[in-house]
């Protein structure tokens, strides 16, 4: 086996198909998108090279661009400070091995398996200002003043869509954290009990340090997924009202496929990729720490 693995031709034989797929389905589309972003093209007439004009338009002319950037940051903040803490708490409770914990684990993960379009339509019905379940519940509790046109009001639309995204994927991060918790040896907690470290002290000094790599993975994934949100916004609000829920992926779709402005749409796609890479790098840098050993 070692002799075979040291042969360059055998390594090339095994690595070649994978590298070919990466080149064809990843590198070529990325480079093509960058190439399109430097041109003005409607998909029918010949391309016109315009250099960096699409990027200048993005930063200086397009007013919806900065709204989309801001909305992406809102999704990131909600994921980091609401979704991940809730996921951690649920994973912590389920890992205790309480009666029925397996059922709760499956129930919390079930929304992740549901179609995003179906979830968006379902919550659109719940948010309906006339016949929706949410307003009906508030009215039955005597909170009529709290009712609202959740998706039709620019002051509540963004937070309403954000809540749906957090609800659907909280089980995804919960399951990753649960797997990480299961890998922590039980004897660490038994030794901590002898020293009087129980409850929150055990979580702080044992669970969190040993779960740091899993938490970092969740932070990076949540940031990337938050920036790539598309289906929920497209189905529930289509970016409205008054562009208050527009995100970068939706803005890219509108320009490239609805307005046939493939050059500018490609520039938005390049920015989205760079934004994901930048935030993922920052998350890795800020959450990096020395590996903890006991």
Phi and psi in degrees as a GROMACS rama.xvg file:
@    title "Ramachandran Plot"
@    xaxis  label "Phi"
@    yaxis  label "Psi"
@TYPE xy
-62.9399  -38.1856  UNK-2
-65.9656  -38.7389  UNK-3
-67.2834  -41.6307  UNK-4
-69.4152  -21.4478  UNK-5
-82.9031  -8.23398  UNK-6
-83.9901  121.663  UNK-7
-64.0179  -35.1432  UNK-8
-69.2461  -37.2887  UNK-9
-67.8842  -41.4168  UNK-10
-61.6096  -42.0306  UNK-11
-64.1117  -35.1828  UNK-12
-64.2806  -39.5289  UNK-13
-80.4317  -37.7819  UNK-14
-83.6716  -24.3673  UNK-15
-55.1729  -53.3485  UNK-16
-59.212  -41.1061  UNK-17
-65.0227  -43.9529  UNK-18
-65.346  -35.1323  UNK-19
-64.7472  -42.2316  UNK-20
-63.9077  -41.9343  UNK-21
-62.3908  -41.2617  UNK-22
-65.8847  -44.8804  UNK-23
-74.8288  -42.231  UNK-24
-101.642  -1.75428  UNK-25
-126.82  -61.374  UNK-26
-65.5776  -45.2604  UNK-27
-62.4805  -48.1312  UNK-28
-61.3403  -39.086  UNK-29
-64.0725  -47.5443  UNK-30
-65.4765  -36.4112  UNK-31
-64.9337  -40.522  UNK-32
-63.4303  -42.5816  UNK-33
-61.3485  -41.15  UNK-34
-62.9456  -45.2573  UNK-35
-62.5704  -34.4086  UNK-36
-65.7462  -16.4269  UNK-37
-94.3948  7.75687  UNK-38
-129.374  162.592  UNK-39
-106.161  120.549  UNK-40
-153.176  133.291  UNK-41
-104.586  7.58144  UNK-42
86.4372  -8.05864  UNK-43
-120.169  -56.1811  UNK-44
-80.5076  163.306  UNK-45
-59.2391  149.72  UNK-46
-68.7422  149.451  UNK-47
-123.105  120.778  UNK-48
-72.7726  125.225  UNK-49
-126.447  8.11954  UNK-50
65.5294  -127.216  UNK-51
-94.0171  14.9283  UNK-52
-61.9335  -36.3812  UNK-53
-63.1802  -37.4734  UNK-54
-73.4356  -34.9428  UNK-55
-64.1739  -43.3561  UNK-56
-60.9402  -39.8679  UNK-57
-59.9128  -47.3007  UNK-58
-85.8995  -28.9079  UNK-59
-110.547  -25.5521  UNK-60
-110.041  -44.7383  UNK-61
-75.1909  109.574  UNK-62
-73.671  -24.5976  UNK-63
-74.3698  -23.6188  UNK-64
-57.6946  -49.2349  UNK-65
-69.6203  -30.2589  UNK-66
-64.9697  -40.5435  UNK-67
-65.9716  -38.579  UNK-68
-62.893  -45.7257  UNK-69
-61.4641  -44.0257  UNK-70
-63.0986  -37.1713  UNK-71
-61.8291  -39.7792  UNK-72
-65.7818  -33.9827  UNK-73
-64.1761  -43.6121  UNK-74
-62.8894  -39.4121  UNK-75
-63.4718  -47.1705  UNK-76
-60.9129  -43.1344  UNK-77
-63.5036  -38.6404  UNK-78
-69.1785  -42.4986  UNK-79
-72.9996  -39.6345  UNK-80
-103.223  -7.38875  UNK-81
-122.623  -56.7218  UNK-82
-65.9646  -49.7896  UNK-83
-66.1115  -43.4894  UNK-84
-60.2531  -40.6938  UNK-85
-63.8267  -42.8139  UNK-86
-60.2184  -41.426  UNK-87
-64.9245  -44.3064  UNK-88
-63.2755  -42.0914  UNK-89
-65.1882  -44.6536  UNK-90
-61.3476  -37.5674  UNK-91
-65.7232  -42.0524  UNK-92
-68.1213  -43.0375  UNK-93
-67.276  -34.9601  UNK-94
-68.4155  -12.2639  UNK-95
-70.8476  -11.395  UNK-96
74.2326  28.6593  UNK-97
-69.1229  162.31  UNK-98
-62.667  129.157  UNK-99
81.9503  9.24744  UNK-100
-64.701  -32.2536  UNK-101
-65.5153  -38.3955  UNK-102
-66.0805  -42.6228  UNK-103
-64.6849  -37.5064  UNK-104
-60.7935  -43.1616  UNK-105
-68.1369  -38.4173  UNK-106
-65.3867  -43.7756  UNK-107
-67.9877  -28.693  UNK-108
-85.9629  -16.3696  UNK-109
-56.781  -42.7809  UNK-110
-58.1618  -27.9629  UNK-111
-65.4547  -32.4257  UNK-112
-78.928  -15.6954  UNK-113
-75.5314  150.627  UNK-114
-62.3047  133.802  UNK-115
-61.5293  -38.1964  UNK-116
-63.7624  -42.9055  UNK-117
-64.0766  -42.3694  UNK-118
-61.5109  -42.5771  UNK-119
-64.8528  -41.7698  UNK-120
-65.7998  -42.5036  UNK-121
-58.8849  -48.5166  UNK-122
-71.7558  -27.0485  UNK-123
-61.2641  -38.4136  UNK-124
-69.3102  -38.2677  UNK-125
-64.3866  -37.7644  UNK-126
-80.7511  -6.29989  UNK-127
-53.0778  126.646  UNK-128
-69.6077  -21.5415  UNK-129
-96.7876  -51.4613  UNK-130
-115.255  9.44326  UNK-131
-71.9747  150.457  UNK-132
-67.6733  -34.9018  UNK-133
-64.9061  -50.1188  UNK-134
-64.5535  -36.0347  UNK-135
-64.1908  -39.5753  UNK-136
-65.4061  -43.4022  UNK-137
-63.5647  -40.059  UNK-138
-66.4062  -38.1725  UNK-139
-67.657  -23.8715  UNK-140
-91.5966  5.45823  UNK-141
77.4907  19.5616  UNK-142
-107.81  52.2929  UNK-143
-61.1867  -32.5233  UNK-144
-68.0881  -16.086  UNK-145
-86.7118  -13.3426  UNK-146
-66.2834  151.779  UNK-147
-159.633  165.435  UNK-148
-86.376  82.5452  UNK-149
-55.6326  -42.9497  UNK-150
-96.9797  -5.97502  UNK-151
-103.547  -1.57456  UNK-152
-114.084  126.956  UNK-153
-63.5311  -19.4851  UNK-154
-83.0547  -16.5243  UNK-155
-121.69  -12.8992  UNK-156
-63.2286  -45.6487  UNK-157
-65.097  -45.6249  UNK-158
-67.4117  -29.9085  UNK-159
-68.4814  -45.366  UNK-160
-66.5788  -40.7664  UNK-161
-59.5412  -41.2537  UNK-162
-61.6153  -37.6108  UNK-163
-66.2033  -43.3924  UNK-164
-61.5807  -44.3481  UNK-165
-64.2972  -41.6965  UNK-166
-62.4984  -42.876  UNK-167
-69.1575  -36.6572  UNK-168
-106.573  6.88545  UNK-169
-63.4011  -33.0791  UNK-170
-69.3372  -26.7799  UNK-171
-65.1005  -49.7604  UNK-172
-72.4857  -31.1124  UNK-173
-59.1466  -43.3013  UNK-174
-67.4586  -38.4648  UNK-175
-64.1753  -44.5483  UNK-176
-66.9767  -36.578  UNK-177
-61.3434  -42.8253  UNK-178
-62.7026  -39.1006  UNK-179
-65.8155  -39.5838  UNK-180
-64.9642  -35.6406  UNK-181
-67.7709  -21.8749  UNK-182
-84.9208  -7.41359  UNK-183
-82.4829  121.768  UNK-184
-60.1165  138.477  UNK-185
-67.5869  -25.034  UNK-186
-65.8287  -22.5719  UNK-187
-64.2684  -42.0593  UNK-188
-70.3181  -35.4029  UNK-189
-66.0615  -39.5901  UNK-190
-67.9612  -34.4832  UNK-191
-67.2635  -35.0654  UNK-192
-62.4503  -36.8041  UNK-193
-64.8621  -28.8757  UNK-194
-91.5494  3.3013  UNK-195
85.3367  11.6489  UNK-196
-95.0646  97.5024  UNK-197
-127.125  169.736  UNK-198
60.7833  -129.185  UNK-199
-63.9073  -32.3028  UNK-200
-62.8185  -41.5042  UNK-201
-65.9911  -39.6717  UNK-202
-63.629  -43.3016  UNK-203
-69.0794  -42.8725  UNK-204
-96.7634  -13.3433  UNK-205
-121.135  -57.1938  UNK-206
-63.7604  -54.5347  UNK-207
-62.1778  -45.7627  UNK-208
-62.4445  -41.8362  UNK-209
-76.1417  -14.983  UNK-210
-101.202  10.3001  UNK-211
-61.1746  -40.6694  UNK-212
-65.425  -39.5757  UNK-213
-67.5048  -40.7698  UNK-214
-63.7431  -39.4833  UNK-215
-63.7251  -40.7013  UNK-216
-60.6672  -44.1726  UNK-217
-64.6905  -38.2223  UNK-218
-62.3881  -46.8391  UNK-219
-63.6113  -45.9947  UNK-220
-63.4101  -41.9988  UNK-221
-65.5614  -36.6438  UNK-222
-65.8499  -46.7274  UNK-223
-64.2366  -45.0892  UNK-224
-66.2301  -33.1438  UNK-225
-66.1103  -38.8639  UNK-226
-73.0997  -23.5382  UNK-227
-96.2613  6.76073  UNK-228
-55.7678  130.915  UNK-229
-143.308  -55.962  UNK-230
-60.7701  -43.9334  UNK-231
-58.7556  -46.2374  UNK-232
-68.3133  -42.6536  UNK-233
-62.9067  -42.3084  UNK-234
-77.7243  -41.7559  UNK-235
-82.5234  -39.6825  UNK-236
-133.435  -16.2476  UNK-237
53.7327  33.8779  UNK-238
90.4584  -11.4451  UNK-239
-91.1223  -173.907  UNK-240
-76.8023  144.195  UNK-241
54.1685  43.8222  UNK-242
60.7947  18.5076  UNK-243
-72.1309  -17.8587  UNK-244
-116.958  10.5913  UNK-245
-64.5912  132.611  UNK-246
-117.765  169.745  UNK-247
-63.3934  -40.5795  UNK-248
-64.5647  -39.0227  UNK-249
-67.9317  -40.9199  UNK-250
-61.1621  -41.3447  UNK-251
-62.7877  -43.7594  UNK-252
-62.5991  -42.686  UNK-253
-62.357  -45.0554  UNK-254
-70.86  -44.584  UNK-255
-78.8524  -43.7442  UNK-256
-106.311  -20.7563  UNK-257
-96.9122  -41.4813  UNK-258
-95.6948  -3.37034  UNK-259
57.7738  31.2258  UNK-260
-101.797  76.4373  UNK-261
-69.5695  -28.1405  UNK-262
-65.2403  -51.7778  UNK-263
-69.8521  -37.0498  UNK-264
-61.7974  -37.4041  UNK-265
-67.4708  -36.9397  UNK-266
-62.9506  -40.5596  UNK-267
-64.4552  -37.3095  UNK-268
-65.7128  -40.7647  UNK-269
-63.0309  -42.1056  UNK-270
-62.9162  -40.5351  UNK-271
-62.7758  -42.388  UNK-272
-63.4224  -45.9274  UNK-273
-64.0967  -35.8504  UNK-274
-64.2118  -43.6058  UNK-275
-63.1371  -43.445  UNK-276
-63.6893  -43.3886  UNK-277
-63.777  -47.9672  UNK-278
-68.1971  -35.5406  UNK-279
-65.9311  -39.8797  UNK-280
-65.6568  -43.0328  UNK-281
-63.0544  -40.9734  UNK-282
-63.5279  -40.6346  UNK-283
-63.9497  -40.6588  UNK-284
-67.5274  -42.7956  UNK-285
-75.4036  -25.2429  UNK-286
-103.111  3.02057  UNK-287
-72.9293  137.794  UNK-288
-156.417  163.425  UNK-289
-66.7935  144.962  UNK-290
-66.6181  132.17  UNK-291
-89.4566  133.403  UNK-292
-131.609  142.133  UNK-293
